[in-house]
Amino acid sequence: MTRLHRVGNGDEHLVLSAAMLFDHPPTAAWTARFIASPIHHLILAFDQHADAEAPAIGFVSGVETTHPDKGTEMFVYELAVDESHRRRGVGTALMAELTAIAGAAGCYGMWVGTDADNAAAIATYRRAGADAPQPMVVLAWTFSEDRGH
């Protein structure tokens, strides 16, 4: 079973101890800034059978985005589950929690981008209620390779 925890002020240590789940190690400053915003959401998953000090086994982050002619939607920024805990419903539970937060925040929808060949992610998002994948082109600007580490 999985225990979910919605990160809030004072939980920075929980995020920093889960560095292995992130693409790059989170910093204390960026974590505090993310947590401080009421439109940023971060949910950690813990193995309920593990020691109370054990790091998180997964997380999902989301950001509410509002546009003048569309209203507010939830952007699923990132979903990660430790490899040893995959295919056990952790990702689906995290997505269900973020979906509930989006609904409570009045979001009209939620969206995520993933690689077309990431079958595991697509299956997880579909189980969590997402529609069939749509074609998408992503363009990016890179301003600096320095990520503050």
N, C-alpha and C positions, 0 to 999 in steps of 0.2 A: 504494500500500500504506500501511497505517497501523501505527504503532508505539504500543503502549499502555504507560502508566506508572502504577503504583499509587502514589499520593501517600503520603509518610510524613514524619516529622519532618525538618525541614530543607528541605522542598520548597515552603515557603510562597511563595517568589518565583515558582515556576511557576504557582501558582494566581493570584496577583496580576497576572501578566503576561497572563493569559487573561481579564481583566475583561470583554471584549466578549462573552464567551459567557454570562455570568450575567445574571439579571434586573436586578440592582443590583451595582455594583462591590463585590467582596469586600473586607473590611478585614483587616489583618494580625492583629488580635486574634481575630476570629471564625474566620479561617482556621486559626490556631494551635490554637484550642480544638477545632475540628472534627477536625483531624488528630490531636490528642492522644488522642482517645477510641478505644479498640480496637473499638468497635461501629459506628463511622462509617467509611465507605469512599468514597474518591474516586479515580476513574481518569481520567487525561487521555489524549487521543489526539493524536498528532503525525503530520504528513505526513513519512514517512521520507525523502522526496526533498528536503525543505526544509532550510534552514540549521539547524544545531544550536541556534542561539539563537532560532529562530522560535517564536512562541507556540503553544499548543495549538490544535487545530482542533475539539476536542470534549471533552466530559466526561460522566460519569455519576456520580451520588452515590447512596449507599444507606445506610440505617440499620437495624441489627438491632433488632427490638422483641421483647420476651419478655413473655408473660403467664402467670400461674400455671397456668391450665388449658389452655393452647394450645401452649406451647413457644415457640420462636423462629422468626420469619419476617423476611424482608428487605423493607423498604419502599423502593421506588425513589423517591428524593426528587426527582431532576431528571435529565433527559437533554437535552443541547444539542449541536448540531453546527453549525459555521459554515456559513452559507448557501452559500458557494462549494464546500463539500465534501460537500454532501448528495447522497443517492442514489448513494453510492459504497461503502456497506457500513460506514461508520464507526459509525453508531448501533448497527447489529447487532453489530459487533465489541465495542463497549463493553458492550452488554447481555449478550453471551456471557461476558465477563470477570466481570461482576457476578454472573451466574448461577453461575459456577464458585466465586466467593468465598462465595456463599450456601450452596452445597452443602458446601464445606469447613468452613464455620462450623456445620454441622448444622442449618441452617434447614429447616423442613418445607415452605416455600413462599416465594413472592415476590409482591408486588402493587404496582400503580401506579394512580394516578388521572390521567385526562386529560379534556379537553373532548370531548364526544360528536362534535363536528364536526371534530376534529383528525385527519383521515384519515391524514396522514403518520405521526403518532405511533402511531396504532393499527396501521397496517401494519408499522411497525418493531417494535413489541412482539409482534405476531403472528408475524413472521419469527423473532423471538428465542425463540419457544416459548410465549408467553402464550395462554391460553384466549380464547374469544370474549368481547367486552366484556359486562359486566353493568350493569344500571341501578344508579345510586348517587346519593344525595343528600349534598351536602357542606355543612356548617354551619361557620361560622368566627367566632372572637372576635378582635377587633382591640383591642389594649391600647394601642398607641402608633403613631403614624405615623412617628416618628423611628426610623430604622434605623441610627443611629450614624454617619451620613455628614456 
